[in-house]
Amino acid sequence: MTASLSLNGAVLAVQRDGADIDPRLSPRPYLHPVRTRGGTEVTEHLPADHLHHLGVGVAVPDVSGVSFWGGRTFVRDRGSVMLDNHGRQEHLAWAVQKDAERVEELSWTGPDGAELLRELRSTRALDLDTRTWVLDLRVELANTSGRDLSIGSPATNGRPGAGYGGLFWRAPLGARPPEVTGAGGLRGEEALHGSRAAWLALAGEDGSGAPWTLLFVQPGVHRDPWFLRASDYPGVGPALAWEERLPLPGGGRLERGLRVAVCDGRPADPAALAEAVGALD
């Protein structure tokens, strides 16, 4: 099943249910392709370097031992190993279906088919200017397992710096790694990886040399550390469990959000763009 997200009649993203994804990659809904207004693709899925990277979505490597990330799991004192621990996110129903907005209910189930989490995911396309639109993602996760759960990452399991998991954007590989900048004059992967910068931007090019920029902002009250990769592959996401496991008690809820300005070319003033993105209704 696929659905489109559009503004003014132009399709800017395709939403896929992920039902045909290999079970070892933790099947889940995702957006791909996502395009700039000029038509440049700014997402990647099933890349050879990380087959479990699926465009834009919600991927968590460890929910009380269940992987909703896909691929290998990092195990303390063993390293990255393939386990039979892959869950799946399944579409249940649409709460809202509009050209520029979709809200869906999802069920997160473990390998045994038992539900651990119930999710309400909001995906909106917001108009900004002739070169830029904004993808607004909101996630509400409810623990429906009947027991206490916790969210972890390879970092919490013993691999420093690998605190990934949550909303995640896999961008496409280009001829060279994208340039990375952030709030406060921060530049480069090393400076921004693990930071809580108010915004972060990737600036890359597609295979034909067309420049694109993605500027990431975390709306709302939560500002998680940024997980960032640029030199090995381009990927960005706020990390739910950067250094410590995140408890999610039985019946508890978790809310997170991400806004991304999708730009043709290079914004003249990234800080002003970040402010404009944050001010959108």
N, C-alpha and C positions, 0 to 999 in steps of 0.2 A: 504494500500500500504506500502510495506517495501523495503528497499534497504540496501545493505551492504557496509561497509567501510573496506578495507583490505590492507595489506602490504605483499608482497612476497607470495601471495596466501592464507594467513591466515586471516580469518574474525575476526576483532577486535571490531567492533561495528555494531549494526543494527539500521537503521534509520526508524522510523515509522511516518506515517502521522497524527496519532491521531484522525482520523475521527470517530472511534468507541468509543471515550471517552464520558462519561456522560456529557451533556451540563453544569451541575452545577460545573464541574471540569475545565471549560474553555478549551475545546479541542484544541490541538496544536501539531505540530510535535515535536518529541523528540528522543533521542538516548537511547536504552535499548535493550539488555544488552550491556554494554561496558566491555571488558575483558582485562586483562593483557596478555602479550605474552604467559604466562604459562597457560592461560585459566581461571583465577580467575575473577569472576564477581565483578565489582566495582561500579555498579549502582543499584538503586532500583526504582520501579515504583508502584503506587497504594498501598503504605504501609498502614497498618491499622491505624498508628498514624497520617498520613496526606495523605488521598487518592488522593489529588490533586498534590502530588509530582510525577513528571514524569521524571525519569532518568536525562538526561542532555538536557537542552533546554533554551528557553527564556521565562520567566514568569514575568509579571508585574502586581501588584495588583490594580493599579489605573491609568488609562489613562483617565483623565477628567471624572472620575466616573465609567468607565467601567473596570471590572476585567478580566485580562488575566492571573491571578494566579490560580483562582478556589477556591471553598469552601467559607468560610465566609469572610465578609468584615468588617474591623474595622471602626466603626463610632464614631466620637467624642461624648462623653456623653452617648453613648449607648453600647459601647463595640463591640465584634465580633458578627455579626448577618448575617444570610443568606438573601441575597438580590437577586432580579431578575436582576442582572447587569452583567451577564457573557458573555464575548465576545468569539471569536474563531479565531484561526489562520489557514488559509486554504492554502494548496499547490496549486500554479497556474501552475508553469512550472519549468523544469530543465534548467539551463543555462550551467551547466557543469556536465557530468556524467562520472567519471573515478573510477577505483578501489580505489584509495587513496584520491580522492577529489570529492566533490559534492557541487554544488552551485544551490540554488533554490530560486525562487521568491514566496513570501507569501503575502496573504492579511489578514489584521487584521480587523475584522468587529465587530460591537457592537451588542447588543441584537436585534436591529431593522434591522440588515442586512446591514447597511450602513458602508462603509469602512472608517476607521480612519487612518490606516497606511498601507504602502506597504513596505515590507522587502526584502532585498537580503541577504541571509544567506550562508556563506561559511563554509564548514566542511572538514578538511583535516587530514589525518594521516601521521605523519612525522616519519622517521626512526631515532633512536638515538643509541641504542646498543642492545645487545642480550637479555637484561632484561627489556628494557625500550623503549616505543614509546611515541609519543607526539600527543595529540589531539589539533588541532588549530581551534578555532571558531572565525569567524568574522561576525559582524552584522551591516547592514546599514538600518536604519529606516527612511522613508520619510513620513512626514505628508501630506496625500492626502485628508484630511477631508474637506478642504475649509475653515477652521477656525483655530484659535489658540488653541493648546492643552497644557496640562501639565501632567507630570508624578509624581505620588505621591506614598506613602507607608503608612502602619500603623503608622510609626513614625511621618510622616508629618500630620497625622490625629489625633495624640494625644497619641500614644503608644510608649514611649521612648525605644530606642534600637532595634526597629523592623523596621529598614529601608530597608528591603529586596525588591528585584525586579530587574530583568535584567537577565543576563546569570546566570544559577543556576545549581549546580550539587548535586543531592541527592545520597549519598553513602548508602550502605546496613548496617543494624544493625548487630553488632557482639556480642560476649559474653560479651564484655565490650566496653566502648567508645573508639574511636581512640585517639591516642596521637596527640597533636597539637603543631607544632613548626613553627617558622617564622624567617624572616631576623632580624639581629641585636640581636640574642639570645633570642628573645621573645618566651615564652612557655605558653601554656594553652589558653583555650577559652576566659577567661576574658581579657587577655593581647592583644589578636589578634582581637577580635570582635570589629569592628569599626576602626581598625587601617588602615594605608595605607602602610603596610609592603610591601617591594619589592617582597616578595614571602611568601607563606604559604603552609604548608604540613600537610596532614592527614595520619596517619600510623595506619592501622587496620588489622584485620584478618577475614577471612571468616569462615563459620560454621565448616569447617574441620580443622581450625587452620592455613591455608595458609596465610602468611603475604602479605599485599599489601601496597603501598604508592602512594598517589596522591599529586603532587606538583604543585601548582597553581601560574601562573605568568600573569600579565596584560601587553600585548605588546602594543606598540604605545605610544601616548602622554598622554592618560588618565590613571590615577590611582585612581579609586574610593575606598571608604572605603570597607573593607571586611565585609560582613555579614557571621557570622560563628556560627554554632551549632555543638556541639560534645557530650555533656552529655545527652541531651534529644534525639537527633537523629543526624546523621552525614550529614551536608549539608553546602555548601560553594558557595558564589557568590559575585561578585562586586556589590555594591548597587548604583543604579542610583539616588535614592532620600533618602539619609541617614537622613538628618535633614530638608531639604528644598525641595519644589517641583521643578522639573526640567522643565523649559519652553520649548515647542517645537512649534514655530510659524507656521502658515499656510505656507506650501511649504518648511518648514525647514527640516533639516536632522540631524540624530544622528548616530555616529559610535562608536562601542565598540568592544573589543576583549578579548579572554581568551585563554591561552595555559596551558595545563595540561600534565605533565609527568606522565604516567601510568606505575608503576613499580612493578615487582615481588620483594618481600622482602623489605629490607631497604637500601636506598642509603648510601654509606659510607660518602659522603660529600654533603649534601643538597644544600649548597650555590654554590658549583661548578656545581651541576646539574642545579640549577636555571639559572646560567650564560650560560650554554650550551643550555638550552631551549630557552632563549632569543636570542641566536645567530643563531638559525636555520633559513634557508631561507624558 
